[in-house]
Amino acid sequence: MMKIRGLRWWMISLIMLGAVINYLTRSTLAVAAPTLLTELGISTREYSYITAAFQGAIMLQPLCGYVLDVIGLKFGFAMFAAAWSVICMAHGFATNWHTLAVLRGMLGLAEGSANPAGMKAVSEWFPAKERGMAGGIFNIGASFGSMLAPPLVVWAILHYNWQSAFVITGALGLVWVAAWLLLYDAPARHRRLSQEEAQHIAAGQEQHLEGDGKRPSILSILKMRNFWGIALPRFLADPAWGTLSFWVPLYLTTVRHFDLAQIAMFAWLPFLAADLGCLFGPMVVLALQKRGVRLINARRGAFTLGACMMMGVAFVGFVDSPYAAIALLSLAGFAHQTLSVTVITMSSDLFRRNEVATVAGMCGTFGNFGLLIFSLMIGGLMASVGYTPFFVSLAVLDLVAALLLWTLVREKTS
């Protein structure tokens, strides 16, 4: 078992905490939706437009990644985090779905920085053999932030109102920004990085992935087979996370007839399972490597295992017990993060370090485009066909994604 020690692990923990805030603020709307939609008179279709505005804007992740690659992670990520915190707080002043849609679009643009920032930190601070576990720790932030949202938001609504939920979560983001600026720096400039740890990091970095000091070329990246090998699986797999984050609270309310207190008790369980999946995926990769499997194939193996486990989500609409449905949704959270953390980390395995944030952002665009299409389909068709066909399709999409990952990606060794 790897011992988590050294400054690099403190740095990934700090950026993981930023991801917690990122996903807490983006999940606040989903948990508040049953109350907010009623008080503001917003329909399910209009709610799908609101979520679509977020997904449309977050597809600009390549812009965030490019900014992070050019001006640096420390100040670039602080700028984006401060922006999303203030925008989240502004949600509390919305009075109609149009205003919420505009704010969600602005939030999506700023929050699109999280994944490129995390992958850039992983590529800079960790040798190849540790990047999977580092990526898993970072991705715990997404699950934990989404897990924290139901109890915190419901508490705010019950004790104050839905507006206060956005103010509280946004304010937490500003506190994190101050801590980030105080504690984070790149390895080359961090005053507390020992020479021994710096050598450990450098010795484990692939020489053929060293950056050349140039700005990343989006056009050249688009011509690379490996880019499409991880972007297309993201396009097919990411709708699962969007469904868990944006639609499960409404599903539990409208189909399983949960009240607000029950949502607070149960809606966080899929994200707790997702936290475990963030660690399980890298553990599978390490186990396969110990058996002689090369890194990229090990990552593909972990992704495929997650895709097979995702088949359980197809049965959510067929079980009578709401608790069985929660269990299957939790399995989906575990399975999705098992496969998601492996494919996200591959951007740092296949591309040069001065390209990683840009590539991660571009792949995130494809993932969020898939989520956008899926969310609009749920909003438009849920009233006529229900949720069940969408749960079934999530299982099928991940299996196709695994096939594409095996078909398109080629490992670079020199």
N, C-alpha and C positions, 0 to 999 in steps of 0.2 A: 504493500500500500504506500502510495506517495505521501511523503510528509509535506504538509503545507507550511512552508516557512520561507523567510526571505522577503525583501522589500517588494519583489514583483507580485507576491500574493496579496500584500496589502494594497497595491495599486489596482489589481483586478477586483479586489473587494470594494474599493472605493468607486470604481466605475460600475460595478454591479449594483451598488446602492443607487447610483444615478439611474440605472435601468429600472430599479424598483419604483422610483419616483415617476419616471417616464410612463410606465404602464399603469401605475396607480392613477395618474391624472387622465390618461386616455380611457381607463375603464370606469371612471366616475360616472360618465353619462349613461353607460349601459345599466349600472345598478340603480341609478336615479330614474331611469326611463319610465317604469310603471307609474311613479308619482308625477314626474315632470310632464309626461304626455297627457295625463288626465288634467292637471292644473292649467296647462297651456292649450289644451284642445288640439293636440297634434295627433294625426292619424298614423297608422303603421306604415303606410306608403310614404308619408312625409318624413317619418323617422328614417326610412331607408335612404331618402335623399340626404338627410343630415349625416348619416354614416358614410354615404358615398362621397360627400364633400371631403371628409377626412381622408378616405382612401385615395381619392383623386390627388389630393395635395401631397400625401406621403409618398406618392410615386415619384416625387422630385428628390428622392434620396440621393441620386447621383450628384445633384447640386450640393447637398450637404456633405457628401463624401469628398467631392472635389475641393470644397472650402476647407475641410479638415486636412486634406493632403497638402494644400497650398500654405495655409496660415498656421498649421499646427494644431495638435489635439487639445492642448491645455486651454487656450483662449477661444478656439473655435467652438468646442463643446460647451464651454461656459456661456458663450453668447447664445447658443441655441437653447440651452437649458433655462436661462433667465427668460427668454422669449416665451417658451411654452408654459412656464410657471405663471407669468402675468396673463397670458391668454386664457389659461384655465380659470384663473380667478374671475376674468371678465365674463365667463359663462353664467355666473350667478346673476348677471344683470340682463340676461336675455328675456324677451317677452313673447317671442314667436319663433316658429321653426326657421324662418328666413335668417334671423340673426344668429341662431344656433348653427345653421349651415355655414355661414361666413366664418364664425369663430372656429368651427371644427376644421374648416379648410386651413385657416392660419395655424391651428394647433398641429395639424398633420404635417405641414411644411417644417415646422420647428422640431417636431418629435421624430421626424425621419432621420435625424442625426444619430440616434442612439445606436443602431446596429453598426453603421460604418465606424462610429467611434469605438465601440467595443472590439470590433475586429482589428482596427488599427492598433489599439492598445495590446491586444493579444500578439500581433505580429511583431511589435517592437520589444515587448518585455519578456517573451517566452521562447525557449528553444523548441524545435519541432515536436519532440516527444512529450512536451507538457502543454502544447497548445490545445489539445482536445479537452483536457480537464479545465484549463483556463477558460476556454470558450463555454464549457458547461457551467462553470461558476458564474460567468457573466450572464448567461441566459437564464439562470435562476431568477435574476432580477425581473424578467418579463413575467414569469410564473408567480413570483412572490408578490409583485406589485398588483397583479390581477387578483390574487388570492386575498390580499389585504383590503381591496376595494369594497367587497360586500359588507363586512362588519363595520368598517369605518364610515362608509357612506350612509348605511342604514342608521347607524348611531347618530350621525349629524342630522339626518332627516327627522328622526323621532324626537330628538332633543331640541332641534332648532327648525330648520327647513331645508329644502333641497338646494337652495342657493348657497347655504353655508358649506355644503359638502365640497363645492368647487373652490371656494375661498380657502378652506383648510388645506386641501390637497395641493393647491397652487402655492400656498405659503411654504409648505414643506420643501417644495422645489427650490425656492430662493435660499432656504437654509443650506441645502446641499451645495448650491453654487458657491457659497462662501467657503465651505469646507473644501471643495474641489480646487479652487484657486489657491488656497492656503497649502494644500498637501500634495497636489499632483505636479509632476514634471516628467519630461521624456528621460529615458535612461542616460542619454549622453550628458544631460544637464542636472540630473538629480544629485543633490549634495549628500544624501544619505545612502547612496548606492555604493556598496563596498566593491573593491577591485575584484575580489573573489567571485562575487555574484555577477558582476559585469562580464567576467571571463566565461562563467558558466552559461550565460545567455548567448554570448557571441559564438562560443564553441558549438552550440547546438543549432545555429541558424544555417539554412541551406545557402551555399554560396551562389547558386544560380538564381536565387530570389532576392539578392541584394539590390537595393534601389540604385538607379543611375543618376539621381539628383535632378532628373528632368520632371516636368509636370506630366501627369498621366494623360494619355491620349485616348479619349473615349472611342474614337473611330477605330483605332487599332485594337482596342479591347473587344469591340463588337465583331471583329473579324476572327476572333479566337474561338476554336471549337470548345475549349474548356469553359469559356464563359457561358455558352449556351448549355453546356452540360450541367451547370449548377443553377442557371437562371430558370430554365424550363421546369425542373423539378420544384423549384420554389413557387412558380406560377401555379402548379397543380396542388402543392401541399399546403400552402399558407391559408387557403380558405378555411381549413379546419380550425386554426387559431382564431380567425376572425369570427367564426360561428360561436366558439366558446366565449369569446370576449364580449361580443356585441348582441348576440341573440339568445343565449341561454337564459338570462334573467327573464326576458319576455316569454320564452318558451315555458319556463317553469310557472310563470304567472297565468298565462292564457290556456295552456294545455294541461299542465299538472295541477293548476289551481293553488299554487303556493301563495301565501301572503307575504308581506314584507319581512316579518320576523323569520319565516321559514327560508326565505332567500338568504338572509344574513347567516342562517345556520348551515345551509347546504351549498350555496352557489360558489363557495370558495374551494370546495373539495376537488373539483377537476384541476384547479391550479396548484393545489398541494401535490397532487399526483404528478403534475407537470414538473414541479421542482425536482421530484425524484427522477423523472425521465431525463432531466438535464445532466444528472450525474450518471445515470445508467448508460446513456449513449457512449460517453467517453470510456466508461469501464469496459463496455463491449469491445470498443476499438483497441484498448490496451490488451485485453485478453486475446484477441485475434492476433495482434502483433507478437505476443509472446509465443504464439504457435507458428510463427514464421510468415504470417500474412503481411504484405507490404501496406504502408500507411493508407494510401488511397483506397485500396481494396478493402481494408479494415473499415474505413469510414462507410464505404458502400454497403458492406455487410451489416453494419449497425443500422443504416438507413432502411435496408430491406427488412430487417427484423421489426423495426418500428412500423413499417407499412403493413406487415402481416398482422401485427397487433391492432392496427387501426380498423381491421375488419369488424371488430366488436361494435363500433359506433353505428354500423348499419342496422343493428337490432334495437336501437333506442326507441324508435317509434312503435315497436311491436310488443314490448313488455308492458304488462298491466301495472305493475308496481312502480310508483314514482321513485322509490328508493333504488330499485333495480336500474331505472333510467339514469339516476345520479351515478351509480356504480359504473355503468357503461360510458357515461360522459367522462368520468374520472379516468377510466382506462384510455379513452381517447386523448385526454390531456397528457397522460404518461407516454403513450405511444408517439404522439405528435412531437413532443420535445425530445424524445429519443432520436427521432430521425432529423428533426429540425436543427438541433445543435451540431449534428455531424455535417450536414450540407452547408450550413452557414460558415463553419470553421474552415471548409475547404477553400474559401477565397484566400486564406493566409497560407495554404499549402501549395497553391497553384500559381499565384501571381506575386510579382515583386512588391517589396514593402512600400514603395512609393505609389503603388497602384491599389493597395488592398482596400482602403476606405472607399475609393471610387468604385471598384468592382463590387464591394459589399452593398453600396448604395444602389448600383444598377441592378443587381440581383434582387434587392429589396423592392425595386420598382416593379419587377415582374411578379414577385410574390404578392404585392399589394394590388396589382392590377387584377390578378386572379381573385383576390378577396373582394375587390370592388364589384366585379361581375357577379360573383356568387351572392354578395349581400343584396345587390339590386334584384337579383332573381328571387331571393327569399321575400323581399319586400313586395314584389309584384305578384308572386304566385302563391305565397303562403296561405292567403285567404281561400284559394280555390283547391290547392292540392295538399296543404298542410306541410309539416316539417319533415315527415318521414322520407320522402324522396331525396331530400337534401342530405339527410344523415347517411343514406345508402350511397349516394354519389361521392361523399367524402372518402369512404373506404376504397372505392374504385379508383379515384384520382390518385391516391397515394401509391397504389400498386403500379399504375402507369408511370408515375414519377420515378419509382425505383428502377423500372425498366430503362427509362431515359438516362438515368445516372450511370448505369452500367454500360450503356451503349455509346454515350457521347464523350465522357471524360477520359482523358489520357494522362497518365502520370508522367511528369517531367523529372528527369534524374540528372540532367546536365544542361 
